[in-house]
Amino acid sequence: IQSVEVAELTRNILIDWIPIFEDKQVDYDIDIPEQPVRVRLDMDSYMRIVNNLIQNVIAHSHADKIKIALSKKENNMELLLADNGVGIEKEDLKHIFERLYKCDKGRSEKGSGLGLSIVHQLVEKMGGSITVESLPGKGTEFMLLFPLES
């Protein structure tokens, strides 16, 4: 765990996704500040978290829009990842970060059920938090918070 400039790091992760969004005809709205945002975290874990969350949208949500926004909120860095896909049923939301849990309705059969549990573990290990809100038929929003470096 080290001091990392996450705005630039996040931009660099997303560069690789843009051709995939275009190939899958997913509109993307990326909002990352120009000024540096410093957080103490493990760079590889952060990259894995962001990649897993985006992969989840591409593989399971049937979304045609994705929004990724990084901002400073009080003493935290906030990363919002929202889509307009099939959403997640309320019953499934409660279990979404459990190992091997898979939502079935309208979502693809592919997937090990490990992606989001790994994301959750990595976020917590680095002192962050992750929440999810979803409306079936409207989309899903993941919110990551990590304490800013003081």
OpenMM code with the backbone's topology and positions (N, CA, C; nanometers):
from openmm import Vec3, app, unit

residues = "ILE GLN SER VAL GLU VAL ALA GLU LEU THR ARG ASN ILE LEU ILE ASP TRP ILE PRO ILE PHE GLU ASP LYS GLN VAL ASP TYR ASP ILE ASP ILE PRO GLU GLN PRO VAL ARG VAL ARG LEU ASP MET ASP SER TYR MET ARG ILE VAL ASN ASN LEU ILE GLN ASN VAL ILE ALA HIS SER HIS ALA ASP LYS ILE LYS ILE ALA LEU SER LYS LYS GLU ASN ASN MET GLU LEU LEU LEU ALA ASP ASN GLY VAL GLY ILE GLU LYS GLU ASP LEU LYS HIS ILE PHE GLU ARG LEU TYR LYS CYS ASP LYS GLY ARG SER GLU LYS GLY SER GLY LEU GLY LEU SER ILE VAL HIS GLN LEU VAL GLU LYS MET GLY GLY SER ILE THR VAL GLU SER LEU PRO GLY LYS GLY THR GLU PHE MET LEU LEU PHE PRO LEU GLU SER".split()
positions = [
    Vec3(0.0861, -0.1192, 0.0000),
    Vec3(0.0000, 0.0000, 0.0000),
    Vec3(0.0890, 0.1232, 0.0000),
    Vec3(0.0630, 0.2120, -0.0960),
    Vec3(0.1475, 0.3306, -0.1108),
    Vec3(0.0632, 0.4485, -0.1566),
    Vec3(0.1238, 0.5653, -0.1583),
    Vec3(0.0563, 0.6846, -0.2072),
    Vec3(0.0446, 0.6761, -0.3591),
    Vec3(-0.0790, 0.6868, -0.4094),
    Vec3(-0.1029, 0.6711, -0.5531),
    Vec3(-0.1855, 0.7893, -0.6023),
    Vec3(-0.1511, 0.8395, -0.7197),
    Vec3(-0.2302, 0.9447, -0.7826),
    Vec3(-0.3372, 0.8735, -0.8661),
    Vec3(-0.4605, 0.8690, -0.8130),
    Vec3(-0.5640, 0.7841, -0.8735),
    Vec3(-0.6329, 0.8429, -0.9954),
    Vec3(-0.6297, 0.9742, -1.0123),
    Vec3(-0.6952, 1.0317, -1.1307),
    Vec3(-0.6246, 0.9814, -1.2572),
    Vec3(-0.4932, 0.9958, -1.2590),
    Vec3(-0.4137, 0.9505, -1.3742),
    Vec3(-0.4218, 0.7979, -1.3899),
    Vec3(-0.4114, 0.7269, -1.2787),
    Vec3(-0.4184, 0.5805, -1.2834),
    Vec3(-0.5527, 0.5350, -1.3415),
    Vec3(-0.6608, 0.5978, -1.2967),
    Vec3(-0.7942, 0.5606, -1.3456),
    Vec3(-0.8063, 0.5897, -1.4949),
    Vec3(-0.7558, 0.7062, -1.5367),
    Vec3(-0.7562, 0.7384, -1.6810),
    Vec3(-0.6835, 0.6300, -1.7600),
    Vec3(-0.5670, 0.5883, -1.7096),
    Vec3(-0.4873, 0.4866, -1.7800),
    Vec3(-0.5585, 0.3515, -1.7876),
    Vec3(-0.6337, 0.3164, -1.6830),
    Vec3(-0.7110, 0.1914, -1.6864),
    Vec3(-0.8199, 0.2028, -1.7932),
    Vec3(-0.8880, 0.3180, -1.7961),
    Vec3(-1.0036, 0.3342, -1.8846),
    Vec3(-0.9653, 0.3409, -2.0318),
    Vec3(-0.8443, 0.3887, -2.0612),
    Vec3(-0.7988, 0.3960, -2.2009),
    Vec3(-0.8141, 0.2604, -2.2693),
    Vec3(-0.7811, 0.1530, -2.1967),
    Vec3(-0.7902, 0.0188, -2.2548),
    Vec3(-0.9342, -0.0266, -2.2772),
    Vec3(-1.0285, 0.0322, -2.2045),
    Vec3(-1.1688, -0.0083, -2.2175),
    Vec3(-1.2405, 0.0622, -2.3327),
    Vec3(-1.1915, 0.1791, -2.3746),
    Vec3(-1.2648, 0.2575, -2.4740),
    Vec3(-1.2907, 0.1795, -2.6036),
    Vec3(-1.1895, 0.1094, -2.6608),
    Vec3(-1.2201, 0.0305, -2.7813),
    Vec3(-1.3248, -0.0786, -2.7556),
    Vec3(-1.3279, -0.1328, -2.6349),
    Vec3(-1.4267, -0.2367, -2.6014),
    Vec3(-1.5657, -0.1741, -2.5928),
    Vec3(-1.5769, -0.0569, -2.5273),
    Vec3(-1.7062, 0.0133, -2.5230),
    Vec3(-1.7548, 0.0396, -2.6654),
    Vec3(-1.6634, 0.0870, -2.7504),
    Vec3(-1.7026, 0.1203, -2.8876),
    Vec3(-1.7440, -0.0045, -2.9644),
    Vec3(-1.6696, -0.1124, -2.9454),
    Vec3(-1.7005, -0.2386, -3.0118),
    Vec3(-1.8374, -0.2920, -2.9692),
    Vec3(-1.8700, -0.2771, -2.8415),
    Vec3(-1.9974, -0.3283, -2.7878),
    Vec3(-2.1085, -0.2237, -2.7987),
    Vec3(-2.0776, -0.1090, -2.8605),
    Vec3(-2.1730, 0.0011, -2.8766),
    Vec3(-2.2302, 0.0478, -2.7426),
    Vec3(-2.1401, 0.0668, -2.6475),
    Vec3(-2.1770, 0.1201, -2.5165),
    Vec3(-2.1305, 0.2658, -2.5123),
    Vec3(-2.2257, 0.3577, -2.4952),
    Vec3(-2.1896, 0.4992, -2.4777),
    Vec3(-2.1205, 0.5144, -2.3437),
    Vec3(-2.0144, 0.5936, -2.3405),
    Vec3(-1.9443, 0.6114, -2.2134),
    Vec3(-1.9310, 0.7584, -2.1796),
    Vec3(-1.9463, 0.7864, -2.0514),
    Vec3(-1.9317, 0.9215, -1.9987),
    Vec3(-1.8278, 0.9100, -1.8873),
    Vec3(-1.7102, 0.9636, -1.9126),
    Vec3(-1.6004, 0.9520, -1.8168),
    Vec3(-1.5685, 1.0909, -1.7627),
    Vec3(-1.5723, 1.1036, -1.6321),
    Vec3(-1.5499, 1.2335, -1.5690),
    Vec3(-1.4425, 1.2177, -1.4608),
    Vec3(-1.3212, 1.2575, -1.4953),
    Vec3(-1.2082, 1.2457, -1.4026),
    Vec3(-1.1408, 1.3823, -1.3945),
    Vec3(-1.1173, 1.4322, -1.2737),
    Vec3(-1.0602, 1.5667, -1.2618),
    Vec3(-0.9185, 1.5752, -1.3183),
    Vec3(-0.8844, 1.6941, -1.3650),
    Vec3(-0.7485, 1.7182, -1.4151),
    Vec3(-0.6483, 1.7200, -1.2997),
    Vec3(-0.6913, 1.7755, -1.1855),
    Vec3(-0.5976, 1.7891, -1.0732),
    Vec3(-0.5751, 1.6542, -1.0054),
    Vec3(-0.4551, 1.6343, -0.9497),
    Vec3(-0.4219, 1.5062, -0.8875),
    Vec3(-0.5099, 1.4744, -0.7662),
    Vec3(-0.5381, 1.3464, -0.7491),
    Vec3(-0.6126, 1.2964, -0.6339),
    Vec3(-0.5265, 1.1855, -0.5730),
    Vec3(-0.4789, 1.2087, -0.4518),
    Vec3(-0.3862, 1.1116, -0.3902),
    Vec3(-0.4550, 1.0285, -0.2825),
    Vec3(-0.4358, 0.8971, -0.2947),
    Vec3(-0.4951, 0.8010, -0.2023),
    Vec3(-0.3889, 0.6963, -0.1713),
    Vec3(-0.3926, 0.6410, -0.0507),
    Vec3(-0.3012, 0.5308, -0.0171),
    Vec3(-0.3705, 0.3997, -0.0500),
    Vec3(-0.3167, 0.3297, -0.1481),
    Vec3(-0.3740, 0.2003, -0.1831),
    Vec3(-0.2738, 0.1150, -0.2585),
    Vec3(-0.3128, -0.0071, -0.2846),
    Vec3(-0.2312, -0.0981, -0.3629),
    Vec3(-0.2729, -0.0830, -0.5087),
    Vec3(-0.1780, -0.0402, -0.5925),
    Vec3(-0.2092, -0.0076, -0.7310),
    Vec3(-0.2689, -0.1257, -0.8069),
    Vec3(-0.2098, -0.2440, -0.7912),
    Vec3(-0.2602, -0.3619, -0.8625),
    Vec3(-0.4021, -0.3968, -0.8188),
    Vec3(-0.4278, -0.3860, -0.6890),
    Vec3(-0.5623, -0.4155, -0.6380),
    Vec3(-0.6633, -0.3154, -0.6935),
    Vec3(-0.6268, -0.1874, -0.6952),
    Vec3(-0.7173, -0.0848, -0.7477),
    Vec3(-0.7485, -0.1117, -0.8948),
    Vec3(-0.6455, -0.1465, -0.9716),
    Vec3(-0.6665, -0.1757, -1.1138),
    Vec3(-0.7606, -0.2952, -1.1298),
    Vec3(-0.7417, -0.3945, -1.0459),
    Vec3(-0.8263, -0.5139, -1.0528),
    Vec3(-0.9716, -0.4805, -1.0183),
    Vec3(-0.9901, -0.3943, -0.9179),
    Vec3(-1.1248, -0.3526, -0.8769),
    Vec3(-1.1962, -0.2840, -0.9931),
    Vec3(-1.1314, -0.1836, -1.0514),
    Vec3(-1.1942, -0.1074, -1.1596),
    Vec3(-1.2215, -0.1988, -1.2790),
    Vec3(-1.1243, -0.2804, -1.3158),
    Vec3(-1.1427, -0.3720, -1.4290),
    Vec3(-1.2553, -0.4722, -1.4033),
    Vec3(-1.2630, -0.5271, -1.2823),
    Vec3(-1.3701, -0.6229, -1.2499),
    Vec3(-1.5078, -0.5579, -1.2582),
    Vec3(-1.5191, -0.4352, -1.2057),
    Vec3(-1.6488, -0.3671, -1.2084),
    Vec3(-1.6927, -0.3387, -1.3520),
    Vec3(-1.5997, -0.2924, -1.4355),
    Vec3(-1.6354, -0.2640, -1.5748),
    Vec3(-1.6670, -0.3941, -1.6485),
    Vec3(-1.5858, -0.4964, -1.6261),
    Vec3(-1.6085, -0.6271, -1.6887),
    Vec3(-1.7484, -0.6792, -1.6539),
    Vec3(-1.7885, -0.6575, -1.5306),
    Vec3(-1.9204, -0.6996, -1.4847),
    Vec3(-2.0317, -0.6301, -1.5634),
    Vec3(-2.0150, -0.4998, -1.5862),
    Vec3(-2.1138, -0.4251, -1.6651),
    Vec3(-2.1197, -0.4815, -1.8068),
    Vec3(-2.0032, -0.4975, -1.8696),
    Vec3(-1.9970, -0.5444, -2.0083),
    Vec3(-2.0551, -0.6856, -2.0208),
    Vec3(-2.0215, -0.7733, -1.9256),
    Vec3(-2.0601, -0.9141, -1.9373),
    Vec3(-2.2047, -0.9413, -1.8970),
    Vec3(-2.2584, -0.8648, -1.8024),
    Vec3(-2.3856, -0.9064, -1.7433),
    Vec3(-2.5004, -0.8069, -1.7506),
    Vec3(-2.4730, -0.6789, -1.7717),
    Vec3(-2.5807, -0.5815, -1.7496),
    Vec3(-2.6659, -0.5526, -1.8731),
    Vec3(-2.6170, -0.5887, -1.9917),
    Vec3(-2.6849, -0.5520, -2.1176),
    Vec3(-2.7029, -0.4003, -2.1287),
    Vec3(-2.6126, -0.3248, -2.0695),
    Vec3(-2.6225, -0.1786, -2.0714),
    Vec3(-2.5737, -0.1245, -2.2053),
    Vec3(-2.6270, -0.0075, -2.2453),
    Vec3(-2.5690, 0.0619, -2.3606),
    Vec3(-2.5142, 0.1986, -2.3197),
    Vec3(-2.5141, 0.2242, -2.1881),
    Vec3(-2.4517, 0.3466, -2.1352),
    Vec3(-2.3793, 0.3129, -2.0060),
    Vec3(-2.2599, 0.3703, -1.9908),
    Vec3(-2.1848, 0.3539, -1.8661),
    Vec3(-2.1277, 0.4901, -1.8285),
    Vec3(-2.1359, 0.5215, -1.7005),
    Vec3(-2.0786, 0.6476, -1.6516),
    Vec3(-1.9746, 0.6130, -1.5458),
    Vec3(-1.8573, 0.6728, -1.5586),
    Vec3(-1.7504, 0.6522, -1.4617),
    Vec3(-1.7028, 0.7908, -1.4189),
    Vec3(-1.7173, 0.8203, -1.2904),
    Vec3(-1.6821, 0.9539, -1.2419),
    Vec3(-1.5983, 0.9429, -1.1154),
    Vec3(-1.4885, 1.0159, -1.1142),
    Vec3(-1.4010, 1.0199, -0.9977),
    Vec3(-1.4068, 1.1608, -0.9404),
    Vec3(-1.4231, 1.1715, -0.8094),
    Vec3(-1.4294, 1.3047, -0.7486),
    Vec3(-1.3792, 1.2988, -0.6048),
    Vec3(-1.3567, 1.4182, -0.5497),
    Vec3(-1.3229, 1.4287, -0.4074),
    Vec3(-1.4505, 1.4668, -0.3346),
    Vec3(-1.4851, 1.3896, -0.2323),
    Vec3(-1.6014, 1.4217, -0.1487),
    Vec3(-1.5536, 1.4233, -0.0048),
    Vec3(-1.5548, 1.5409, 0.0564),
    Vec3(-1.5028, 1.5586, 0.1920),
    Vec3(-1.3621, 1.4995, 0.2011),
    Vec3(-1.3405, 1.3997, 0.2862),
    Vec3(-1.2054, 1.3440, 0.2999),
    Vec3(-1.1858, 1.2165, 0.2199),
    Vec3(-1.2719, 1.1959, 0.1214),
    Vec3(-1.2658, 1.0722, 0.0438),
    Vec3(-1.2508, 1.0972, -0.1051),
    Vec3(-1.1937, 0.9986, -0.1702),
    Vec3(-1.2004, 0.9890, -0.3153),
    Vec3(-1.3208, 0.8999, -0.3425),
    Vec3(-1.4063, 0.9463, -0.4335),
    Vec3(-1.5264, 0.8703, -0.4667),
    Vec3(-1.5173, 0.8286, -0.6128),
    Vec3(-1.5396, 0.7010, -0.6381),
    Vec3(-1.5461, 0.6524, -0.7759),
    Vec3(-1.6850, 0.5954, -0.7973),
    Vec3(-1.7555, 0.6555, -0.8919),
    Vec3(-1.8909, 0.6132, -0.9251),
    Vec3(-1.8859, 0.5378, -1.0568),
    Vec3(-1.9510, 0.4233, -1.0609),
    Vec3(-1.9603, 0.3463, -1.1839),
    Vec3(-2.1069, 0.3090, -1.2018),
    Vec3(-2.1725, 0.3707, -1.2996),
    Vec3(-2.3166, 0.3516, -1.3167),
    Vec3(-2.3462, 0.3034, -1.4579),
    Vec3(-2.4496, 0.2188, -1.4695),
    Vec3(-2.4913, 0.1738, -1.6023),
    Vec3(-2.6437, 0.1802, -1.6119),
    Vec3(-2.6942, 0.1690, -1.7348),
    Vec3(-2.8388, 0.1720, -1.7552),
    Vec3(-2.8888, 0.0340, -1.7970),
    Vec3(-2.8262, -0.0694, -1.7439),
    Vec3(-2.8589, -0.2064, -1.7844),
    Vec3(-2.9811, -0.2642, -1.7154),
    Vec3(-2.9867, -0.3975, -1.7121),
    Vec3(-3.1053, -0.4681, -1.6611),
    Vec3(-3.1265, -0.4492, -1.5113),
    Vec3(-3.0235, -0.4045, -1.4418),
    Vec3(-3.0380, -0.3847, -1.2981),
    Vec3(-3.0301, -0.5166, -1.2232),
    Vec3(-3.0422, -0.5068, -1.0927),
    Vec3(-3.0282, -0.6231, -1.0054),
    Vec3(-3.1478, -0.6243, -0.9110),
    Vec3(-3.2119, -0.7389, -0.8995),
    Vec3(-3.3276, -0.7518, -0.8102),
    Vec3(-3.2862, -0.7247, -0.6655),
    Vec3(-3.3812, -0.6680, -0.5904),
    Vec3(-3.3562, -0.6335, -0.4497),
    Vec3(-3.3043, -0.7540, -0.3705),
    Vec3(-3.3637, -0.8701, -0.3947),
    Vec3(-3.3255, -0.9923, -0.3242),
    Vec3(-3.1789, -1.0273, -0.3532),
    Vec3(-3.1370, -1.0075, -0.4785),
    Vec3(-2.9993, -1.0388, -0.5183),
    Vec3(-2.8997, -0.9368, -0.4638),
    Vec3(-2.9429, -0.8104, -0.4544),
    Vec3(-2.8528, -0.7035, -0.4090),
    Vec3(-2.7898, -0.7350, -0.2739),
    Vec3(-2.8694, -0.7952, -0.1847),
    Vec3(-2.8210, -0.8249, -0.0494),
    Vec3(-2.7017, -0.9199, -0.0510),
    Vec3(-2.6942, -1.0018, -0.1552),
    Vec3(-2.5935, -1.1093, -0.1600),
    Vec3(-2.4818, -1.0823, -0.2603),
    Vec3(-2.4862, -0.9667, -0.3241),
    Vec3(-2.4033, -0.9443, -0.4434),
    Vec3(-2.2526, -0.9575, -0.4180),
    Vec3(-2.2090, -0.9303, -0.2953),
    Vec3(-2.0648, -0.9377, -0.2678),
    Vec3(-2.0226, -1.0720, -0.2067),
    Vec3(-2.1172, -1.1679, -0.2003),
    Vec3(-2.0833, -1.2990, -0.1438),
    Vec3(-2.0125, -1.3846, -0.2482),
    Vec3(-1.9217, -1.4682, -0.2014),
    Vec3(-1.8508, -1.5605, -0.2905),
    Vec3(-1.9487, -1.6536, -0.3603),
    Vec3(-1.9274, -1.6734, -0.4891),
    Vec3(-2.0020, -1.7696, -0.5699),
    Vec3(-2.1488, -1.7348, -0.5898),
    Vec3(-2.1915, -1.6160, -0.5421),
    Vec3(-2.3318, -1.5781, -0.5622),
    Vec3(-2.3493, -1.5289, -0.7050),
    Vec3(-2.4528, -1.5792, -0.7723),
    Vec3(-2.4824, -1.5328, -0.9079),
    Vec3(-2.6278, -1.4887, -0.9146),
    Vec3(-2.6492, -1.3738, -0.9752),
    Vec3(-2.7858, -1.3300, -1.0035),
    Vec3(-2.8251, -1.4005, -1.1329),
    Vec3(-2.9495, -1.4431, -1.1443),
    Vec3(-2.9817, -1.5128, -1.2683),
    Vec3(-3.0721, -1.4357, -1.3628),
    Vec3(-3.1683, -1.3611, -1.3116),
    Vec3(-3.2687, -1.3015, -1.3996),
    Vec3(-3.2080, -1.2072, -1.5030),
    Vec3(-3.2226, -1.2440, -1.6294),
    Vec3(-3.1833, -1.1545, -1.7381),
    Vec3(-3.0342, -1.1332, -1.7510),
    Vec3(-2.9569, -1.1927, -1.6621),
    Vec3(-2.8130, -1.1723, -1.6696),
    Vec3(-2.7525, -1.2930, -1.7379),
    Vec3(-2.6326, -1.2793, -1.7869),
    Vec3(-2.5755, -1.3885, -1.8657),
    Vec3(-2.5353, -1.5039, -1.7750),
    Vec3(-2.5198, -1.6195, -1.8351),
    Vec3(-2.4835, -1.7399, -1.7594),
    Vec3(-2.3345, -1.7424, -1.7279),
    Vec3(-2.2569, -1.6672, -1.8050),
    Vec3(-2.1116, -1.6686, -1.7855),
    Vec3(-2.0766, -1.6097, -1.6495),
    Vec3(-1.9620, -1.6488, -1.5994),
    Vec3(-1.9150, -1.5879, -1.4750),
    Vec3(-1.9043, -1.6892, -1.3638),
    Vec3(-1.8052, -1.6674, -1.2789),
    Vec3(-1.7756, -1.7623, -1.1714),
    Vec3(-1.8474, -1.7258, -1.0428),
    Vec3(-1.9056, -1.6050, -1.0381),
    Vec3(-1.9624, -1.5592, -0.9123),
    Vec3(-1.8554, -1.5103, -0.8151),
    Vec3(-1.7326, -1.4901, -0.8648),
    Vec3(-1.6232, -1.4456, -0.7775),
    Vec3(-1.5901, -1.2982, -0.7936),
    Vec3(-1.6198, -1.2412, -0.9095),
    Vec3(-1.5762, -1.1054, -0.9416),
    Vec3(-1.6056, -1.0018, -0.8351),
    Vec3(-1.7330, -0.9920, -0.7946),
    Vec3(-1.7699, -0.8871, -0.6998),
    Vec3(-1.7259, -0.9190, -0.5578),
    Vec3(-1.7151, -1.0469, -0.5233),
    Vec3(-1.6663, -1.0780, -0.3879),
    Vec3(-1.5182, -1.0415, -0.3774),
    Vec3(-1.4433, -1.0616, -0.4861),
    Vec3(-1.3016, -1.0218, -0.4885),
    Vec3(-1.2904, -0.8696, -0.4780),
    Vec3(-1.3728, -0.7989, -0.5553),
    Vec3(-1.3746, -0.6522, -0.5494),
    Vec3(-1.3975, -0.6068, -0.4049),
    Vec3(-1.4985, -0.6637, -0.3415),
    Vec3(-1.5346, -0.6263, -0.2044),
    Vec3(-1.4180, -0.6501, -0.1084),
    Vec3(-1.3547, -0.7668, -0.1193),
    Vec3(-1.2407, -0.7995, -0.0320),
    Vec3(-1.1257, -0.7015, -0.0522),
    Vec3(-1.0930, -0.6726, -0.1779),
    Vec3(-0.9806, -0.5831, -0.2077),
    Vec3(-1.0077, -0.4420, -0.1566),
    Vec3(-1.1309, -0.3937, -0.1775),
    Vec3(-1.1672, -0.2593, -0.1319),
    Vec3(-1.1512, -0.2500, 0.0198),
    Vec3(-1.2056, -0.3475, 0.0908),
    Vec3(-1.2005, -0.3435, 0.2379),
    Vec3(-1.0580, -0.3572, 0.2895),
    Vec3(-0.9778, -0.4406, 0.2223),
    Vec3(-0.8393, -0.4603, 0.2631),
    Vec3(-0.7608, -0.3289, 0.2563),
    Vec3(-0.8011, -0.2409, 0.1647),
    Vec3(-0.7308, -0.1129, 0.1493),
    Vec3(-0.7988, -0.0003, 0.2273),
    Vec3(-0.8932, -0.0354, 0.3150),
    Vec3(-0.9571, 0.0656, 0.3995),
    Vec3(-1.0648, 0.1455, 0.3299),
    Vec3(-1.1145, 0.0944, 0.2176),
    Vec3(-1.2204, 0.1631, 0.1452),
    Vec3(-1.3556, 0.1003, 0.1721),
    Vec3(-1.4573, 0.1509, 0.1025),
    Vec3(-1.5900, 0.0904, 0.1123),
    Vec3(-1.6522, 0.0887, -0.0265),
    Vec3(-1.7443, -0.0053, -0.0462),
    Vec3(-1.8159, -0.0135, -0.1735),
    Vec3(-1.9629, -0.0359, -0.1437),
    Vec3(-2.0478, 0.0385, -0.2127),
    Vec3(-2.1922, 0.0198, -0.1994),
    Vec3(-2.2505, 0.0048, -0.3389),
    Vec3(-2.3690, -0.0523, -0.3440),
    Vec3(-2.4348, -0.0714, -0.4732),
    Vec3(-2.5825, -0.0383, -0.4574),
    Vec3(-2.6349, 0.0300, -0.5583),
    Vec3(-2.7786, 0.0564, -0.5652),
    Vec3(-2.8231, 0.0140, -0.7028),
    Vec3(-2.9449, -0.0398, -0.7108),
    Vec3(-2.9918, -0.0848, -0.8406),
    Vec3(-3.1431, -0.0822, -0.8472),
    Vec3(-3.1936, -0.0493, -0.9651),
    Vec3(-3.3360, -0.0597, -0.9925),
    Vec3(-3.3522, -0.1530, -1.1114),
    Vec3(-3.4230, -0.2655, -1.0924),
    Vec3(-3.4438, -0.3564, -1.2048),
    Vec3(-3.5031, -0.2813, -1.3242),
    Vec3(-3.4439, -0.3034, -1.4409),
    Vec3(-3.4892, -0.2370, -1.5625),
    Vec3(-3.4323, -0.0976, -1.5822),
    Vec3(-3.3663, -0.0419, -1.4808),
    Vec3(-3.3146, 0.0954, -1.4906),
    Vec3(-3.1622, 0.1014, -1.4867),
    Vec3(-3.1000, 0.0095, -1.4135),
    Vec3(-2.9543, 0.0133, -1.4075),
    Vec3(-2.9002, -0.0023, -1.2668),
    Vec3(-2.7688, 0.0042, -1.2588),
    Vec3(-2.6977, -0.0225, -1.1340),
    Vec3(-2.5886, 0.0818, -1.1144),
    Vec3(-2.5644, 0.1153, -0.9884),
    Vec3(-2.4632, 0.2150, -0.9544),
    Vec3(-2.3752, 0.1605, -0.8424),
    Vec3(-2.2460, 0.1491, -0.8711),
    Vec3(-2.1486, 0.1119, -0.7684),
    Vec3(-2.0765, 0.2378, -0.7236),
    Vec3(-2.0561, 0.2508, -0.5931),
    Vec3(-1.9871, 0.3663, -0.5370),
    Vec3(-1.8715, 0.3167, -0.4507),
    Vec3(-1.7512, 0.3587, -0.4876),
    Vec3(-1.6318, 0.3242, -0.4098),
    Vec3(-1.5850, 0.4480, -0.3357),
    Vec3(-1.5470, 0.4311, -0.2103),
    Vec3(-1.4887, 0.5410, -0.1335),
    Vec3(-1.3550, 0.4955, -0.0770),
    Vec3(-1.2542, 0.5789, -0.0940),
    Vec3(-1.1239, 0.5562, -0.0313),
    Vec3(-1.0830, 0.6859, 0.0364),
    Vec3(-1.0267, 0.6784, 0.1581),
    Vec3(-0.9830, 0.8006, 0.2254),
    Vec3(-0.8718, 0.8705, 0.1458),
    Vec3(-0.8858, 1.0014, 0.1306),
    Vec3(-0.7797, 1.0797, 0.0665),
    Vec3(-0.6569, 1.0779, 0.1561),
    Vec3(-0.5418, 1.0872, 0.0937),
    Vec3(-0.4189, 1.0969, 0.1720),
    Vec3(-0.4170, 1.2335, 0.2396),
    Vec3(-0.3887, 1.2355, 0.3695),
    Vec3(-0.3927, 1.3651, 0.4395),
    Vec3(-0.2663, 1.4444, 0.4139),
] * unit.nanometer
topology = app.Topology()
chain = topology.addChain("A")
for resn in residues:
    res = topology.addResidue(resn, chain)
    for name in ("N", "CA", "C"):
        topology.addAtom(name, app.Element.getBySymbol(name[0]), res)
